[in-house]
């Protein structure tokens, strides 16, 4: 399964659902780097050093970073979905492919 890294704004219930689906998810809080005003560049660099795909709700900034340089293990930018199980399953669905250097968008379904 995939190795993932979430930044501060990613919901913990979605992290827990991804873990139940078998993924290795590390949160920024678990690394002790939360609330340190890390730049987005530093967050992505940490994920890259750890060989993890970055999961974030911070779409605009990480899309920009990906456009500047795709030297990373993958970035998944998401829109918030309070149905955390369905949210995790949509993410799980894209993790079967190699995301190295890629940006994937996970959008909440329209009602």
MIBA-998765 format. One record per residue (C-alpha): x, y, z; residue in three letters. Coordinates in Angstrom, 1 decimal, m for minus. Each point is the difference from the previous one (the first is absolute). Layout:
xx/yy/zz/rest
X/Y/Z/Ala $
...
END
This chain:
xx/yy/zz/rest
0.0/0.0/0.0/Unk $
1.0/3.7/m0.3/Unk $
2.1/2.1/2.3/Unk $
m1.8/3.3/0.6/Unk $
0.8/3.2/1.9/Unk $
m2.7/2.5/1.0/Unk $
0.4/3.6/0.9/Unk $
m1.7/1.8/2.8/Unk $
m3.4/0.6/m1.6/Unk $
m0.7/m3.6/m1.0/Unk $
m2.8/m1.5/2.0/Unk $
1.0/m2.8/2.5/Unk $
m3.2/m2.1/m0.7/Unk $
1.1/m0.2/m3.6/Unk $
3.5/m1.0/1.1/Unk $
m1.5/m2.8/2.2/Unk $
m2.2/m1.2/m2.9/Unk $
3.1/m0.2/m2.3/Unk $
1.9/m1.9/2.7/Unk $
m2.9/m2.5/0.2/Unk $
0.3/m0.4/m3.8/Unk $
3.7/m1.1/0.6/Unk $
1.9/3.2/m0.7/Unk $
3.0/1.3/2.0/Unk $
m1.1/3.5/0.8/Unk $
2.3/2.4/2.0/Unk $
m1.5/3.3/1.2/Unk $
2.0/3.2/0.5/Unk $
m1.2/m0.1/3.6/Unk $
1.6/m3.4/0.5/Unk $
3.3/1.4/m1.2/Unk $
0.0/2.8/2.5/Unk $
0.1/2.6/m2.8/Unk $
m3.6/1.3/0.5/Unk $
m0.6/3.6/1.0/Unk $
3.5/1.0/m1.1/Unk $
m1.0/2.1/m2.9/Unk $
1.8/m2.3/m2.5/Unk $
m0.1/1.3/m3.5/Unk $
m1.8/m2.1/m2.6/Unk $
3.4/m0.6/m1.7/Unk $
1.3/m1.5/3.2/Unk $
m3.0/m2.2/0.4/Unk $
0.4/m1.3/m3.5/Unk $
3.7/m0.5/0.5/Unk $
m0.5/m2.0/3.2/Unk $
m2.5/m2.2/m1.8/Unk $
2.5/m0.5/m2.8/Unk $
2.8/m0.9/2.4/Unk $
m2.3/m2.5/1.7/Unk $
m1.0/m1.4/m3.5/Unk $
m3.7/0.7/0.8/Unk $
m2.8/1.4/m2.1/Unk $
m1.3/3.3/1.4/Unk $
m3.7/0.3/0.8/Unk $
m1.4/3.5/0.5/Unk $
m3.1/2.1/m0.1/Unk $
2.3/3.0/m0.8/Unk $
m0.7/m0.3/m3.7/Unk $
1.2/3.4/m1.4/Unk $
3.5/0.0/1.6/Unk $
0.9/m3.6/m0.8/Unk $
m1.3/0.2/m3.6/Unk $
2.3/3.0/m0.4/Unk $
2.9/m1.9/1.6/Unk $
m0.6/m3.0/m2.3/Unk $
0.0/2.3/m3.0/Unk $
3.4/1.4/1.0/Unk $
1.6/m3.4/0.6/Unk $
m1.3/m3.5/m0.2/Unk $
2.9/m1.6/1.9/Unk $
m2.2/m1.6/2.6/Unk $
m1.6/m3.4/0.8/Unk $
m3.5/1.3/m0.9/Unk $
m2.4/2.7/1.2/Unk $
m3.7/m0.6/0.6/Unk $
m2.0/3.2/0.4/Unk $
m3.5/m0.5/1.3/Unk $
m3.2/1.9/0.6/Unk $
m1.4/m0.6/3.4/Unk $
m2.6/m2.7/0.4/Unk $
m1.7/m0.6/3.4/Unk $
m0.8/m3.6/m1.1/Unk $
3.5/m1.1/1.1/Unk $
m0.4/m3.7/m1.1/Unk $
m1.1/0.9/m3.5/Unk $
2.8/2.7/m0.1/Unk $
2.6/m2.6/1.0/Unk $
m1.4/m2.5/m2.6/Unk $
0.4/2.6/m2.8/Unk $
3.6/0.6/1.0/Unk $
0.6/m3.8/0.3/Unk $
m1.3/m0.4/m3.5/Unk $
2.9/2.1/m1.5/Unk $
2.7/m1.6/2.1/Unk $
0.3/m3.1/m2.2/Unk $
2.0/2.0/m2.6/Unk $
3.5/1.4/0.3/Unk $
m0.4/3.7/1.1/Unk $
3.7/1.0/m0.1/Unk $
0.2/3.5/m1.5/Unk $
m3.8/0.2/m0.4/Unk $
m2.7/2.1/1.4/Unk $
m3.5/m1.5/0.5/Unk $
m3.2/1.8/0.9/Unk $
m2.6/m1.6/2.2/Unk $
m3.2/2.0/m0.1/Unk $
m3.1/m0.4/2.2/Unk $
m2.9/m1.4/m2.2/Unk $
m2.5/2.6/m1.1/Unk $
m3.5/m0.5/1.5/Unk $
END
